[in-house]
Amino acid sequence: MTKRLANAQDTVSTLSFNVLIPARYDSVRLPGKPLLDIAGKPMVVRVAERAALSGAKQVMVATDDERIMQAVKQHGFDTCMTQARHLSGTDRIAEVAMQQEWSDETIVLNVQGDEPLISPTLIAEVAHQLNNDQSAAMATACYAISNAADFLNPNVVKLVMDQHGHAMNFSRAPIPSNEPIAIYRHVGIYAYRVKFLKLFTSLPQSTLEKTEALEQLRALHYGYKIAVHVSSQTPVTGVDTMEDLVAVRARFQSHQS
């Protein structure tokens, strides 16, 4: 892990982008999830550390909770307080982008606060995916699904792309069904230009977005393109359950010993 992290910035050119990490205290499965300890530091701080290795110009945690804000500050990272009630993480980071008065063309990455093992290289690659595709309003990532269990699992978000590498659909259901084409698993990381972030928050949620509980469907519903970076490596899972937390803690412990 250490060697790969050290080399992460080697893939980054002079592209300027910022990383925002939305972090809410409330969680149904794991209350106070952003502050759960991982090898001596809060989870959200571990995410910020990974993001800082991506070559981002600025890394900031966007939160609605004073406890999270103080924990992040204590570990030397920037943070910004947001409204408590947002429909999505994208709405939360849009508020921060406007608070910071970043220019319309600034590229902003939304990195989930429960991904303490996210690849810094993947963050940079998604930023470059958007920068290199001026026709796209946003960018995200995926990797190939290699087993039937993931294909059928409603907790695994699937996506299909067109010939230009733009997303056509996202679903928790098995898509495409019985078709001889590649099947991909979505990775919940997003890149936006600030101009589109501002617009996104003004768009009403679509029925499909509400049904699937997938905010990126709002962009597709209104006709905006999503560029997709296909990762050659399977990303490490985030922390959604206590079992995930135990596994992540074990990985950190093994690399520190």
N, C-alpha and C positions, 0 to 999 in steps of 0.2 A: 504493500500500500504506500509506503513512504516514498519509494522511487517514482511511482506513478504520480503522486501528488506533486513531487518536485518538478516533474516534467509537464504538468498540466498547462502552465503558462507558455510553454514552447509552442503550443498550437494557436496562441492568440496573436493576432497582428495588432496594428494600431487602432483597430476598431474600438470606439468608445461606447460603453454601455453601463447601465446601472442595474443593480439587483435589489429588489424589494422582497422581503420575506413577511407575508401576512401571518400573524400569530394571535389567535384567540385563546383566552384562558379556558372557556367552557368547552368540554368535550364529553359526549355521552359515554364513550367507552373508557376513556382515560382522563378524568378531571385534572385540570392543570397541566395538560400534556406538554406545552412548550417548556415548562420548568422542571420536568422530570429529569433526574440526574443520570448522566451518561459519563462514566469515568471522571467524575468530579466537576462536571460542568453541565448547565442546563441544556436540554436538547436543542433549543432554538439557537443557542450560542454555538453549538457544534455545527449547525446548518450554516450559520454566518461564517464560521471558519472555513468551511468548504467553499462557500461562495467567494470569499476573499482570494482564494487561490485560482479563480477563473480568469483573472485579469480585469475584473470589473473596476470601473473608475470609482464607484461608490457602492457600498453595501449597507442597507438599512433595514431594520425590523419595523414593521407597521403593526401596531397593536392597539387594543382598546382597554388594556389592563395595566395599572400602575406597577403591579408586581413584576410583570414581564419587562416593562420599561426599565425598572431599576436593575434587574438582573442583567439585562443586555448592556446597560451603561457600565456596570461594574466590571464587565469583561472587555471594555474598550471599543464597543461597536456603537454606531449611530442608531437612534430609534426615533420614532415619531408616533404621537398619540393620534388615534383616529376615532371616528364615531363608533358607538357600540353596535349599532344595527346596520349591517351591510348584507346584501343578498349573496355576495360572493367575495372571494379573495381578490378578484379583479376589481370589483367596486372599491375595496379597501385601498388597493395600491393606487388606483386612479386618484383618490383623495390626496394621497401623499404626493404624487407627481404634480398635482396642481398646487399643493401647499409649497412645494419646493420651487415652483415656477420654472420647471425645466422646459426647454424649447420643444416645439411640436415634433421635431425630427429625432429627439432623444430616444434611444432604444432602451426599454425597461424590461427586465426579466422578472417574472413572478416565480419564485422558488418556494415550494411548500415548506412550512415550518416543522414538518415531521419527517424530513428527509436528511437525517444526520450523516448519511453515507453517500449522498449524491455526488456524482462525478463532477469535479470542476471543469473537466474537458467538455462534458456534455452541456454544461451551462454555456460555455463559450461557443460551442457548435450551434446551439439553437439561436444565439445572438447573431452569428454569421449567416444562418439560414434566412433570417428575416432581412438582414442587411443586403444580401445578394438577390433578393426577390422583391423588386419594387412593386409588383402586382399584388403582393400579399399584404393583408392588414395585420396579420399576426403569424407567429410560428410556434410549433410545438415539436414533440419527438415521439418516436415509437420504436419497437423492435419486433422481430418476427416471433410469432407464437409457434411453439414446437410440440405442444401436447394437447390432447383433447380436453383434459380437465380445465385448463385455462380458457379454452375456446367456449366451454359450456358454463363457466363460472360467471354469474351476474356481477360479481365484484371486480371482474377484470373487464376494463373498457376496451372494446375493439374498434378499429377504424379501417376504412378503405380509402384509397387514394385514386386520383385520376392520373392520366399519363404524364402530367406536368409536376407530379409530386405534391398536389394540393389535396387536402382532405375533402372527401365527398360526404362522409357520414361517420358519426360516432355512436356506439350503442353498447349497452350492457348485455344485450341479446347476442346470440351467435350470428355475426355477419362477416362476410356474405354466406348465405346458407347453401350448401351443396354446389358451390362454384369452384372451378379449378384455378383459383388465383391466390396470390399470397395473402396471408392473414396476419394482421399486426396488432400488437398490444400497445395501447396509448400510455405514454409517460406524462404525468401531470406537471409539466413545466411549460411556461408560455413566455413568448417575447412579443412586445408591442412597441409601436411608436406612440409617443405621448398624445399626438393628435387623435389616434384611434381610441386610446384609453378614454379620453374625454367624451368621444362619441358613444363608445360602448355603454357608458353609465347612463346615457340618455335613452337607450333603446329598451322598450318594454320586454320583459321575459316572454319567450315563445312558449306555446303549449308543450312542444316537444322537449324543450329545456327543462321545464318543470317535471314532466313525466320521467325523464331519464336522470334528472338531477345532474346535468352536465352543462356547465355555463358556456362552454365553447360552441354549443349548438345555437346560441343566440347569434353569434357572428354569422354562421352558415345560413340561418333563417333569413337574415337580412341581406344575403348575397355577398358577404365579404369572404375573401379567400384566406385559407390557413395553410401556410407552407409547412411541410413536415420533414423533419430530419430523421432519417432511418439510422438508428444506432447499430453498430456492428457487435456491440457487447450488451449483455443483459444487465440492466441497472439493478443495484441492490435495492431490496424492498424498503419502503418507509415503515413508520411505526403507527399502526392502526389498533393493535391489540396488545395485551400484556405479553403474549407469546412473542410478538415482534420486538417488544422492548427488551425482553430477556436475551433474544438472539443478537440484537444490536449491541447490548452491553457486553456480551461475550466476545464479539468481534473486536471491540475497542480494547477489552482487557487482554486479548491474545496478542494484539499489536503493541501493547505497552509493556508486556512482560518479556 
